[in-house]
Amino acid sequence: MKYALKLREIRESKGLSQRRVADGISVSPSAVAQWELGLNDPSMKNIHALADLLDCTTDRLLGRDGQTSA
């Protein structure tokens, strides 16, 4: 659920409300809230839309920035 914390962190750093993000990617504000709480997972389409809207990579959004694989 690391992405849930990253989504909220990035959204807040951009000064965006959950409603603004929801409107920007054509989902309900409750969907964004559920993603941030880790209650539901965004689809790949929505992950890409979020990355575009938040001007970040999908890896950063998913909390994978700076990680190396074993």
C-alpha positions as protocol buffer text, in pm:
chain_id: "A"
residue {
  index: 1
  type: MET
  ca { x: 0 y: 0 z: 0 }
}
residue {
  index: 2
  type: LYS
  ca { x: 301 y: 227 z: -33 }
}
residue {
  index: 3
  type: TYR
  ca { x: 139 y: 389 z: -336 }
}
residue {
  index: 4
  type: ALA
  ca { x: -147 y: 515 z: -116 }
}
residue {
  index: 5
  type: LEU
  ca { x: 91 y: 723 z: 93 }
}
residue {
  index: 6
  type: LYS
  ca { x: 284 y: 842 z: -213 }
}
residue {
  index: 7
  type: LEU
  ca { x: -33 y: 946 z: -393 }
}
residue {
  index: 8
  type: ARG
  ca { x: -142 y: 1159 z: -100 }
}
residue {
  index: 9
  type: GLU
  ca { x: 210 y: 1300 z: -50 }
}
residue {
  index: 10
  type: ILE
  ca { x: 248 y: 1400 z: -415 }
}
residue {
  index: 11
  type: ARG
  ca { x: -108 y: 1536 z: -440 }
}
residue {
  index: 12
  type: GLU
  ca { x: -61 y: 1753 z: -133 }
}
residue {
  index: 13
  type: SER
  ca { x: 281 y: 1874 z: -249 }
}
residue {
  index: 14
  type: LYS
  ca { x: 110 y: 2000 z: -567 }
}
residue {
  index: 15
  type: GLY
  ca { x: -157 y: 2177 z: -360 }
}
residue {
  index: 16
  type: LEU
  ca { x: -438 y: 1972 z: -510 }
}
residue {
  index: 17
  type: SER
  ca { x: -753 y: 1852 z: -338 }
}
residue {
  index: 18
  type: GLN
  ca { x: -890 y: 1503 z: -387 }
}
residue {
  index: 19
  type: ARG
  ca { x: -1178 y: 1658 z: -581 }
}
residue {
  index: 20
  type: ARG
  ca { x: -940 y: 1841 z: -815 }
}
residue {
  index: 21
  type: VAL
  ca { x: -749 y: 1518 z: -883 }
}
residue {
  index: 22
  type: ALA
  ca { x: -1074 y: 1329 z: -936 }
}
residue {
  index: 23
  type: ASP
  ca { x: -1202 y: 1592 z: -1179 }
}
residue {
  index: 24
  type: GLY
  ca { x: -867 y: 1590 z: -1360 }
}
residue {
  index: 25
  type: ILE
  ca { x: -880 y: 1219 z: -1435 }
}
residue {
  index: 26
  type: SER
  ca { x: -1261 y: 1177 z: -1456 }
}
residue {
  index: 27
  type: VAL
  ca { x: -1323 y: 964 z: -1148 }
}
residue {
  index: 28
  type: SER
  ca { x: -1521 y: 1029 z: -832 }
}
residue {
  index: 29
  type: PRO
  ca { x: -1360 y: 1200 z: -533 }
}
residue {
  index: 30
  type: SER
  ca { x: -1445 y: 891 z: -328 }
}
residue {
  index: 31
  type: ALA
  ca { x: -1232 y: 680 z: -565 }
}
residue {
  index: 32
  type: VAL
  ca { x: -930 y: 902 z: -494 }
}
residue {
  index: 33
  type: ALA
  ca { x: -1003 y: 884 z: -120 }
}
residue {
  index: 34
  type: GLN
  ca { x: -1021 y: 504 z: -135 }
}
residue {
  index: 35
  type: TRP
  ca { x: -689 y: 487 z: -322 }
}
residue {
  index: 36
  type: GLU
  ca { x: -522 y: 710 z: -63 }
}
residue {
  index: 37
  type: LEU
  ca { x: -660 y: 497 z: 221 }
}
residue {
  index: 38
  type: GLY
  ca { x: -545 y: 176 z: 51 }
}
residue {
  index: 39
  type: LEU
  ca { x: -903 y: 47 z: 31 }
}
residue {
  index: 40
  type: ASN
  ca { x: -900 y: 11 z: -346 }
}
residue {
  index: 41
  type: ASP
  ca { x: -639 y: 1 z: -621 }
}
residue {
  index: 42
  type: PRO
  ca { x: -639 y: 235 z: -921 }
}
residue {
  index: 43
  type: SER
  ca { x: -642 y: 73 z: -1264 }
}
residue {
  index: 44
  type: MET
  ca { x: -335 y: 103 z: -1486 }
}
residue {
  index: 45
  type: LYS
  ca { x: -525 y: 359 z: -1693 }
}
residue {
  index: 46
  type: ASN
  ca { x: -582 y: 568 z: -1379 }
}
residue {
  index: 47
  type: ILE
  ca { x: -222 y: 525 z: -1263 }
}
residue {
  index: 48
  type: HIS
  ca { x: -102 y: 668 z: -1594 }
}
residue {
  index: 49
  type: ALA
  ca { x: -359 y: 949 z: -1575 }
}
residue {
  index: 50
  type: LEU
  ca { x: -252 y: 1030 z: -1218 }
}
residue {
  index: 51
  type: ALA
  ca { x: 115 y: 1039 z: -1317 }
}
residue {
  index: 52
  type: ASP
  ca { x: 35 y: 1277 z: -1603 }
}
residue {
  index: 53
  type: LEU
  ca { x: -182 y: 1501 z: -1386 }
}
residue {
  index: 54
  type: LEU
  ca { x: 67 y: 1507 z: -1099 }
}
residue {
  index: 55
  type: ASP
  ca { x: 364 y: 1548 z: -1335 }
}
residue {
  index: 56
  type: CYS
  ca { x: 555 y: 1251 z: -1197 }
}
residue {
  index: 57
  type: THR
  ca { x: 662 y: 907 z: -1308 }
}
residue {
  index: 58
  type: THR
  ca { x: 450 y: 602 z: -1244 }
}
residue {
  index: 59
  type: ASP
  ca { x: 743 y: 458 z: -1046 }
}
residue {
  index: 60
  type: ARG
  ca { x: 740 y: 759 z: -813 }
}
residue {
  index: 61
  type: LEU
  ca { x: 363 y: 739 z: -778 }
}
residue {
  index: 62
  type: LEU
  ca { x: 388 y: 371 z: -687 }
}
residue {
  index: 63
  type: GLY
  ca { x: 666 y: 435 z: -437 }
}
residue {
  index: 64
  type: ARG
  ca { x: 931 y: 263 z: -647 }
}
residue {
  index: 65
  type: ASP
  ca { x: 1162 y: 558 z: -705 }
}
residue {
  index: 66
  type: GLY
  ca { x: 1514 y: 495 z: -585 }
}
residue {
  index: 67
  type: GLN
  ca { x: 1464 y: 126 z: -527 }
}
residue {
  index: 68
  type: THR
  ca { x: 1690 y: -140 z: -671 }
}
residue {
  index: 69
  type: SER
  ca { x: 1594 y: -497 z: -738 }
}
residue {
  index: 70
  type: ALA
  ca { x: 1775 y: -786 z: -577 }
}
